[in-house]
Amino acid sequence: MALKLSYFAWVRERMGIADEAVALPDDVRTVADLIAWLAARDEAGARAFAEPARIRAAVDGHMAGPGAVVPRGGEVALFPPVTGG
């Protein structure tokens, strides 16, 4: 079952796409695992996720930390920190 990924702001710019569906390896279980896998997958991912501590995530529409479980068949949004104004 595919996981839908959505990228926002400079993460999207560095990835070169707004969203994609991926089949995850069995060892990708958490948001931190996902970010590490994306960073190692290709050059665009290496650029976008070079500083994983700066990346925020929402899993199925809810803010999630690095230890949050990535649901197979769900949706994960990845984006930089957001500031108000």
N, C-alpha and C positions, 0 to 999 in steps of 0.2 A: 504494500500500500504506500502510495507516494505522500510525502510531506510537502505542503505548499510553503515556500519561503517568499517573503516580501521584504524588499530593501528600501530604505528611505534616506533622504538627504545625501550626504557625501558617501555613505555606504553604497547607495544606489549608483552614484556617479562612478565610484571606483570599481564596482562589480560590472558596470556596463549594461545592466538589465534591472527592471523594476521587480520582477518576480519570476519564480521558476518552481517546478515540481521535481523533487529528487527522491530517489530510493536510498535510504540511509544504510550504511553498513551496520551490522549487529552491535558493534562496540560503541556506536554513537547513541548514548542514552540521555544525556543532559544537555542543557543549553551550552555549557562550557565545552562539552565534547563536540557539539555541532559547530561551534565557532572554530575550534582547533581543526576539525575536519575540513571546513570551508577554507581556512587559511592554508592548509597543506594541499588542497585539491588543484589549484592552478594559480597563475600569476595574478589574476584579478582578485581572487580570494586572499592571496598573500598581501596585496595592497590594502584591501578593505579591512582586513582583520589583523593587521600588524600589531595593533595595540588592543588586545581583547578586553582589557579593563575599561576601555572607553565605550564599549558596545553595550547597548541596552536591548532587552528583548521583551516581547509580548508573546505568550503562548495561548493560542485560542482566544485572543482578545484581552488577556489579563497580563499585567506586568509580571515578569518572572526573573528570578535571579539565576546565577550561573548553575546552581544545583538543581534547578527545576527539570522535571522529566519532559522529554520531547515526545509527544504522542505520535505514533505512526498514524498517518491519515489525517493529522491535524494541520494547524497553521502556525508558523512562527514568523513574526515580524522582527527585523533587526535594524537598529537605528542608533545614531549618536545621542549623547545626552541632550536633553531638551531644556531650554531656559525660558522663563517667562519674561514678559516685557510690558 
